[in-house]
Amino acid sequence: MKKLCYIVFSISIFASGQETNPFIFEEHFNGTQLNESYWNYELGDGCPKLCGWGNNERQLYTKENVTVNNGFLTITATKNDAKYQSGRITTKRKVEFQYGTIEVRAKLPIGKGLWPAIWMLGNDIDTNTWPACGEIDIMEYVGKKPHEIHTTLHTPDSFGNSKNTKITTNKDIEQGFHNYKTSWSKDSISFYIDDQLVYTFSPEIKNERTWPFNKPFYIILNMAIGGNFGGPEVDDSIFPKEFIIDYVKVYKE
């Protein structure tokens, strides 16, 4: 509980503009289980409220498909008895922040039908439903299109369309670990891959339809299977596949 209180305190100070420790949140996945002071499991298939998690995805999220060991978080996609399983975790109501830089070091899985992602949602999503809450997609990868990384912002103005987006091609992105970073201020949101700037979003007119990014957001790490973006075809011969995260850091500039 002391660690959790410290995180909330740090966010409060940072939002007011006072000087404090540069790290708002830092997670290196030490130990042998997920630290539930920081993280929540999201389980099931999204039903009845959001069946297929809103994208006609095929997977059932379970705790067993999320493991922590040797300093790594591993989300494993599997297929058993004609059922796809994977993992999804969030920091909702535990680690939420407004402005700063989030950096994630991760290794991508390879295979048609996989859809690993590092992203964020506005913390008012329960009362200000998507896309009004805003969405920041730090990294999305779809196995049907090798070597491509998607960075996208969803707003009421763009609704479900990927209007504010950039696709970056990197022939080595599936090899080893890479850093995915987003720097977010009151004026702009910039995306980096291995410290190379790939996209900046800063609409000239900022209002509730174009800029729902003036409030705290929380982090989501998951690997979907199939769906509107990841599918519809899934190569069943690839399983199991691992999406591995080394660390998650959130800090002020």
C-alpha positions in Angstrom: 0.0 0.0 0.0 2.9 2.4 0.6 4.1 2.0 -2.9 0.6 2.7 -4.3 0.2 5.8 -2.2 3.6 7.1 -3.4 2.5 6.7 -7.0 -0.7 8.7 -6.5 1.2 11.4 -4.6 3.8 11.7 -7.4 1.1 12.1 -10.0 -0.6 14.8 -8.0 2.6 16.8 -7.6 3.5 16.4 -11.2 0.2 17.7 -12.4 0.5 20.8 -10.3 3.9 21.6 -11.9 6.1 21.2 -8.8 9.4 19.5 -8.8 9.6 15.9 -7.6 11.2 12.6 -8.5 11.2 12.3 -12.4 9.6 8.8 -12.3 5.9 8.7 -11.9 5.8 5.0 -12.2 8.5 2.3 -12.9 7.8 -1.4 -13.3 10.5 -4.0 -14.0 8.4 -7.1 -13.3 10.6 -8.5 -10.5 9.4 -11.5 -8.6 7.3 -14.4 -9.8 3.7 -12.9 -10.0 2.0 -9.8 -11.3 2.0 -7.0 -8.7 -1.7 -6.3 -8.2 -1.0 -3.0 -6.4 -0.3 -1.7 -9.9 -2.0 -4.0 -12.3 -5.5 -5.4 -12.9 -6.3 -8.5 -14.9 -9.1 -8.1 -17.5 -10.7 -11.5 -18.0 -13.1 -13.2 -20.4 -14.3 -12.3 -23.8 -15.8 -8.9 -23.0 -19.4 -10.2 -22.8 -22.0 -9.2 -22.1 -21.1 -5.5 -22.2 -18.4 -5.6 -24.9 -18.4 -9.0 -26.6 -15.3 -9.6 -28.7 -13.8 -6.6 -26.8 -15.5 -4.3 -29.3 -13.5 -5.6 -32.3 -14.8 -9.1 -32.9 -11.7 -10.6 -31.3 -11.5 -14.3 -30.8 -9.5 -14.7 -27.6 -10.6 -15.4 -24.0 -8.4 -13.5 -21.6 -7.2 -15.5 -18.6 -4.8 -15.0 -15.6 -2.9 -18.1 -16.6 -1.8 -16.5 -19.9 0.0 -13.7 -18.0 3.2 -14.7 -16.2 6.1 -12.9 -14.5 9.5 -14.5 -14.3 13.2 -13.5 -14.5 12.3 -9.8 -14.8 9.9 -10.1 -17.7 6.2 -10.0 -18.1 5.0 -12.6 -20.7 1.6 -12.6 -22.3 1.2 -15.9 -24.1 -1.4 -16.6 -26.8 -2.5 -20.2 -27.0 -5.1 -22.4 -28.7 -6.6 -25.3 -26.7 -9.7 -27.3 -27.7 -10.5 -24.9 -30.5 -10.4 -22.0 -28.0 -8.0 -19.1 -28.2 -6.6 -17.7 -25.0 -4.4 -14.7 -24.2 -3.8 -12.0 -21.6 -4.7 -8.4 -20.9 -3.7 -6.2 -17.9 -4.3 -2.6 -17.0 -3.4 0.0 -14.4 -6.9 1.4 -14.2 -7.6 3.2 -10.9 -4.1 2.2 -9.7 -1.6 4.0 -11.8 -3.1 6.9 -13.8 -1.3 10.0 -15.0 -1.7 13.2 -17.0 1.2 14.3 -19.2 4.7 12.8 -19.2 6.6 10.1 -21.1 5.8 6.5 -21.1 8.5 4.0 -22.3 8.0 0.3 -22.8 10.7 -2.2 -23.9 9.1 -5.2 -25.5 9.7 -8.1 -27.9 7.0 -8.9 -30.4 5.6 -12.3 -31.4 5.3 -13.3 -35.0 2.3 -14.9 -36.7 -0.8 -14.2 -38.7 -3.7 -13.3 -36.5 -1.7 -11.9 -33.6 -2.4 -8.4 -32.4 -0.1 -7.3 -29.5 -0.6 -3.7 -28.2 0.7 -1.1 -25.8 -1.9 1.6 -25.3 -3.8 3.9 -22.9 -7.4 5.0 -22.3 -8.9 8.0 -20.5 -9.7 7.2 -16.9 -13.3 8.5 -17.4 -14.2 5.7 -19.8 -16.9 4.3 -17.5 -18.9 7.6 -17.7 -17.5 9.1 -20.9 -17.5 6.1 -23.2 -15.2 5.4 -26.1 -14.1 7.3 -28.1 -15.0 10.4 -26.0 -12.6 9.2 -23.3 -9.7 9.2 -25.8 -7.3 6.5 -26.7 -3.5 6.6 -27.2 -2.1 3.7 -29.1 1.7 3.6 -28.3 2.3 0.5 -30.3 0.1 -1.9 -32.3 1.4 -4.7 -34.4 -0.6 -7.1 -36.6 1.0 -10.3 -37.6 -0.7 -10.3 -41.0 1.5 -7.2 -41.9 5.1 -8.0 -40.9 7.5 -5.1 -40.1 4.8 -2.5 -39.5 4.2 -0.6 -36.3 1.0 1.5 -35.9 0.8 4.6 -33.6 -2.7 6.1 -33.4 -4.9 8.5 -31.5 -8.6 7.9 -31.2 -10.8 10.9 -30.5 -14.5 11.8 -30.9 -13.6 13.6 -34.1 -12.1 10.5 -35.7 -14.4 8.0 -33.9 -13.5 4.4 -35.0 -11.4 5.4 -38.0 -7.6 5.5 -37.8 -7.6 9.1 -38.9 -4.7 10.3 -36.7 -2.2 7.6 -37.3 1.2 6.7 -38.6 2.5 3.3 -39.9 6.2 2.9 -39.5 8.0 0.1 -41.4 11.1 -1.5 -39.8 12.3 -4.7 -41.3 14.1 -5.6 -38.0 11.2 -4.9 -35.6 10.5 -8.5 -35.0 14.1 -9.2 -34.0 14.8 -8.8 -30.3 13.6 -6.1 -28.0 12.7 -2.6 -29.1 11.7 0.6 -27.2 8.3 2.2 -27.7 7.9 5.6 -26.3 5.3 8.3 -26.2 5.8 11.9 -24.9 2.6 13.6 -24.0 2.1 17.3 -23.0 -0.8 19.7 -23.0 0.2 20.7 -26.5 1.2 17.5 -28.4 1.7 13.8 -28.3 4.8 12.4 -30.0 5.7 8.7 -30.7 9.2 7.2 -30.9 10.5 3.8 -31.8 14.0 3.2 -30.5 14.3 6.9 -29.8 13.5 7.9 -33.4 10.5 10.2 -33.7 7.9 8.7 -36.0 4.8 10.8 -35.4 3.5 13.9 -33.7 -0.2 14.7 -33.1 -1.0 18.3 -32.3 -4.3 19.6 -33.7 -4.5 23.3 -34.3 -7.9 23.5 -32.7 -8.0 21.6 -29.4 -11.5 20.9 -28.0 -13.4 18.0 -26.6 -13.8 16.4 -30.0 -10.2 16.7 -31.2 -8.2 16.7 -27.9 -9.6 14.4 -25.1 -6.1 14.2 -23.7 -6.3 16.8 -20.9 -7.0 14.3 -18.1 -5.4 11.2 -16.5 -5.0 8.0 -18.6 -4.2 4.4 -17.6 -2.0 1.8 -19.3 -3.1 -1.4 -21.1 -0.8 -4.3 -22.2 -2.5 -7.1 -24.2 -2.3 -9.5 -27.1 -5.5 -10.0 -29.0 -6.2 -12.7 -31.6 -8.0 -12.0 -34.9 -10.6 -9.3 -34.8 -11.4 -6.4 -37.1 -7.8 -5.2 -37.1 -5.8 -8.4 -36.3 -7.7 -10.8 -38.5 -9.9 -12.3 -39.8 -7.5 -15.1 -40.7 -5.5 -16.8 -37.9 -2.7 -19.2 -38.5 -3.4 -22.0 -36.0 0.0 -23.6 -36.5 1.9 -20.7 -34.7 0.7 -21.3 -31.2 1.8 -20.7 -28.5 3.3 -17.2 -29.0 4.8 -14.8 -26.5 4.6 -11.0 -26.2 7.4 -10.2 -23.8 7.7 -6.9 -21.9 11.0 -6.0 -20.1 9.8 -2.8 -18.4 7.3 0.0 -18.2 8.5 3.5 -17.2 6.5 6.7 -16.8 8.4 9.9 -16.1 8.3 13.6 -16.6 10.5 15.4 -19.1 
